């Protein structure tokens, strides 16, 4: 009978507060890190469920096999562009992001603001102790004038997905994320906050035909949220911190949208307005309706990075 020797502890030496890992636990952590870096989002989610089902980790478990360990690996390896069709993603990381918020895909879809007074304020601890941009609700707005708006939802019945990590007061009303035309009020595709703690998503075409999709009352609160909005081309759905958001109506099948700018924090178009006071830590968008597993990958990655509690 083979008797496995007791795991050897690696001394913490002079690192204050560091808990020593056994060689077995360290190997487990390294294997997991390598898996996360190479696996698809679907494979990572399936592994999560398998480990949970087999009780290979649990809340409050040991470092090597705990959910806390898995979430640390999510935080270290998370890349939204692992999900295919990624047009742009960004993490707010420095004060310069208030003037020029980079696109980490390398596609060049940068949000900018040349007027100093209209820039949001960078705060290194604004969202759960992590960096974010704080929009004042008066005139702060960032705009991307590349092909992003058109690539995302231009044309007719184009599927897409938008993901945001943000925090907004229940009583705040305005535009969060808005692909529009710079030369006409219509067309647009606008994610907005609305009265009675609702989200609102408007989609209007070149001819002025518009669908307005409202969530039910009290669909949002004051806490940080990972919000994912998906569009099939014909209908809207959304998830907030892993839970489905209920809508009073979801139809969004209008005609062609000719778009050339995308704004954060307000709507520009031909009549700037609808400025919103809120905090933004990260964004991502895709030129397709992503899957539930892909949503979970994003939600767990953002939750790990920003200390957000998910419903699932």
C-alpha positions in Angstrom: 0.0 0.0 0.0 1.3 3.4 -1.0 1.2 5.9 1.8 1.5 9.5 0.6 3.7 11.6 2.8 2.4 14.6 4.6 2.4 17.7 2.5 5.6 19.8 3.1 4.9 23.4 4.2 6.7 26.2 2.4 8.0 28.7 5.0 6.4 32.1 4.9 9.8 33.6 5.9 9.6 37.3 6.5 6.3 38.0 4.7 4.0 39.3 7.4 0.5 37.8 7.4 1.3 35.2 4.7 -0.2 31.8 5.3 2.2 29.0 4.2 0.9 26.7 1.5 1.7 23.0 1.3 3.3 21.8 -1.9 0.1 20.0 -2.7 -2.0 23.2 -2.3 0.6 25.2 -4.2 0.5 22.7 -7.1 -3.3 22.9 -7.1 -3.2 26.7 -7.2 -0.7 26.7 -10.1 -2.7 24.1 -12.1 -5.8 26.1 -11.6 -4.1 29.3 -12.7 -2.8 27.6 -15.9 -6.3 26.2 -16.6 -7.9 29.6 -16.2 -5.4 31.1 -18.6 -6.0 28.5 -21.3 -9.6 27.5 -21.0 -12.6 29.0 -22.7 -15.3 30.8 -20.6 -17.6 27.8 -21.0 -14.9 25.4 -19.8 -14.2 27.6 -16.7 -17.9 27.7 -15.8 -18.3 24.0 -16.2 -15.3 23.4 -14.0 -16.8 25.7 -11.4 -20.0 23.7 -11.3 -18.1 20.4 -11.2 -15.9 21.5 -8.3 -19.0 22.7 -6.4 -20.9 19.5 -7.1 -18.0 17.4 -5.9 -17.3 19.6 -2.9 -13.7 20.2 -4.0 -14.0 23.7 -2.6 -16.3 25.5 -0.2 -16.8 28.9 1.3 -14.3 29.3 4.1 -12.3 26.3 2.9 -8.5 26.0 2.7 -6.6 28.4 0.4 -5.6 25.8 -2.1 -9.1 24.5 -2.8 -11.5 27.2 -1.6 -14.0 29.4 -3.6 -11.9 32.3 -2.3 -9.0 30.7 -4.1 -11.0 30.3 -7.3 -12.1 33.9 -7.1 -8.5 35.1 -6.6 -7.7 33.2 -9.8 -10.6 34.8 -11.6 -9.2 38.2 -10.5 -5.7 37.4 -11.7 -6.6 35.9 -15.1 -9.9 37.6 -16.1 -10.0 38.9 -19.6 -13.3 40.0 -21.1 -12.0 39.4 -24.6 -11.9 35.7 -23.9 -15.5 35.9 -24.9 -15.6 36.0 -28.7 -16.9 39.0 -30.6 -15.4 41.5 -28.1 -15.4 45.0 -29.7 -14.0 46.9 -26.7 -13.3 46.5 -23.0 -11.8 48.7 -20.4 -10.9 48.9 -16.7 -10.6 52.3 -15.1 -7.1 52.4 -13.8 -5.6 55.9 -13.8 -6.3 59.6 -13.7 -5.6 59.9 -17.4 -8.7 57.7 -18.1 -10.9 60.8 -17.3 -9.7 62.4 -20.5 -8.9 59.3 -22.6 -10.4 56.0 -21.4 -8.5 53.2 -23.3 -9.7 50.2 -25.2 -7.8 47.2 -24.0 -8.7 45.1 -27.0 -6.3 47.1 -29.2 -9.2 47.9 -31.5 -8.8 51.6 -30.9 -12.3 52.3 -29.6 -11.3 55.0 -27.1 -13.7 57.1 -25.1 -12.5 60.7 -24.9 -13.3 64.2 -23.6 -11.2 67.2 -24.7 -12.9 69.7 -22.4 -11.5 69.6 -18.9 -14.7 70.8 -17.2 -16.8 68.0 -18.9 -14.6 65.2 -17.8 -15.6 62.8 -15.1 -13.4 62.7 -12.0 -11.0 59.8 -11.3 -11.2 58.3 -7.8 -8.8 55.5 -6.9 -11.2 53.9 -4.4 -14.7 55.0 -5.7 -16.2 51.5 -6.3 -15.7 49.1 -3.4 -12.2 50.5 -2.9 -11.3 50.1 -6.6 -10.6 52.8 -9.2 -13.5 54.3 -11.1 -14.7 57.4 -12.9 -17.2 59.6 -11.1 -19.7 61.4 -13.4 -21.2 64.5 -11.8 -24.6 64.5 -13.6 -24.2 68.1 -14.8 -22.1 67.9 -17.9 -19.6 65.0 -17.5 -19.6 62.8 -20.6 -17.1 60.6 -22.5 -17.6 59.9 -26.2 -16.2 57.4 -28.7 -16.4 58.6 -32.4 -14.9 55.5 -34.0 -17.0 52.8 -35.7 -17.9 51.3 -32.3 -21.5 52.4 -32.3 -22.1 51.1 -35.8 -20.2 47.9 -35.2 -22.2 47.3 -32.0 -25.7 47.9 -33.1 -25.8 49.8 -36.5 -27.9 48.4 -39.3 -31.1 46.5 -38.7 -31.8 43.8 -36.0 -28.1 43.4 -35.1 -27.5 41.2 -32.0 -25.1 42.7 -29.4 -24.2 42.6 -25.7 -23.1 45.4 -23.3 -21.5 44.9 -19.9 -20.9 47.5 -17.3 -19.6 47.7 -13.7 -21.2 50.7 -12.2 -22.9 52.3 -9.2 -25.8 54.7 -9.4 -28.2 56.2 -6.9 -31.8 54.9 -7.0 -33.2 58.4 -7.6 -30.7 59.3 -10.3 -32.2 59.5 -13.8 -30.3 59.9 -17.1 -28.3 58.2 -19.8 -25.7 55.6 -18.9 -24.6 54.2 -22.4 -25.9 55.6 -25.6 -24.9 54.8 -29.3 -26.4 57.6 -31.3 -26.1 59.7 -34.4 -24.3 63.0 -34.1 -26.6 64.7 -36.7 -30.1 63.6 -35.6 -32.1 62.8 -32.5 -33.0 59.4 -33.9 -31.6 56.8 -34.3 -30.3 55.7 -31.0 -29.9 52.7 -28.6 -29.9 54.0 -25.1 -29.4 52.4 -21.7 -30.9 54.7 -19.1 -31.9 54.9 -15.5 -35.6 55.8 -15.0 -38.1 56.6 -12.2 -39.2 54.1 -9.6 -35.7 52.5 -9.6 -36.1 51.1 -13.1 -33.7 50.6 -16.0 -34.9 51.7 -19.4 -33.6 50.8 -22.8 -34.7 52.7 -25.9 -34.1 51.7 -29.5 -35.1 54.1 -32.3 -34.4 53.7 -36.0 -33.6 56.2 -38.8 -37.3 56.8 -39.5 -38.2 57.6 -35.9 -39.8 54.3 -35.0 -39.0 53.5 -31.4 -39.4 50.8 -28.8 -39.0 51.7 -25.1 -38.3 48.7 -22.8 -38.8 49.3 -19.1 -37.9 47.0 -16.3 -40.3 46.5 -13.4 -40.2 48.9 -10.5 -37.3 48.5 -8.0 -35.1 46.7 -10.4 -32.0 48.5 -9.2 -30.6 49.7 -5.9 -27.6 51.9 -4.7 -25.1 49.1 -4.6 -22.3 48.3 -7.2 -23.6 46.1 -10.0 -22.3 44.0 -12.8 -25.0 44.8 -15.4 -25.2 42.8 -18.7 -27.6 43.8 -21.4 -28.2 41.4 -24.3 -30.0 42.1 -27.5 -31.1 39.4 -29.9 -31.9 41.9 -32.6 -35.6 41.5 -31.8 -35.7 41.7 -28.0 -33.9 42.9 -24.9 -32.8 41.0 -21.7 -30.6 41.9 -18.8 -28.8 40.5 -15.8 -27.8 42.3 -12.6 -25.2 40.6 -10.4 -26.1 37.3 -12.0 -29.9 37.5 -11.6 -32.3 38.0 -14.5 -33.9 41.5 -14.6 -37.7 41.5 -15.2 -39.0 43.7 -18.0 -42.5 45.0 -18.6 -41.8 44.8 -22.3 -38.8 43.5 -24.3 -39.6 44.0 -28.0 -36.9 46.0 -29.9 -37.6 45.2 -33.5 -37.4 48.5 -35.3 -35.7 49.4 -38.7 -32.2 50.5 -39.6 -30.0 52.5 -37.3 -27.2 54.7 -38.8 -24.9 55.5 -35.9 -21.6 57.2 -35.5 -20.9 58.0 -31.8 -21.3 56.3 -28.4 -21.4 58.3 -25.2 -21.0 57.4 -21.5 -22.7 59.6 -18.9 -25.1 61.5 -21.1 -26.4 61.9 -24.6 -24.8 64.2 -27.1 -26.4 63.9 -30.5 -27.9 67.3 -31.7 -29.0 68.3 -28.2 -26.7 67.3 -25.3 -28.5 66.3 -22.1 -29.7 63.5 -19.9 -26.4 63.7 -17.9 -26.3 61.1 -15.1 -24.5 61.1 -11.8 -22.9 57.7 -11.4 -19.7 55.8 -10.9 -18.1 53.6 -13.7 -15.4 51.1 -13.1 -15.4 48.9 -16.2 -17.1 48.3 -19.6 -17.3 45.7 -22.3 -19.3 45.2 -25.5 -19.7 42.4 -28.0 -21.1 42.2 -31.6 -23.2 39.2 -30.6 -25.7 37.9 -28.1 -23.4 36.1 -25.7 -24.4 32.9 -23.9 -25.4 32.4 -20.3 -22.1 30.7 -19.5 -20.3 33.6 -21.0 -22.3 36.0 -18.9 -21.4 34.0 -15.8 -17.7 34.2 -16.7 -17.9 38.0 -17.0 -20.0 38.3 -13.8 -17.5 36.1 -11.7 -14.5 37.9 -13.2 -15.9 41.3 -12.4 -17.1 40.2 -9.0 -13.7 39.0 -8.1 -12.0 42.2 -9.3 -14.4 44.6 -7.6 -15.6 42.6 -4.5 -19.2 42.4 -5.7 -21.5 39.7 -4.3 -23.4 37.8 -7.0 -26.9 36.1 -6.9 -25.4 32.9 -8.4 
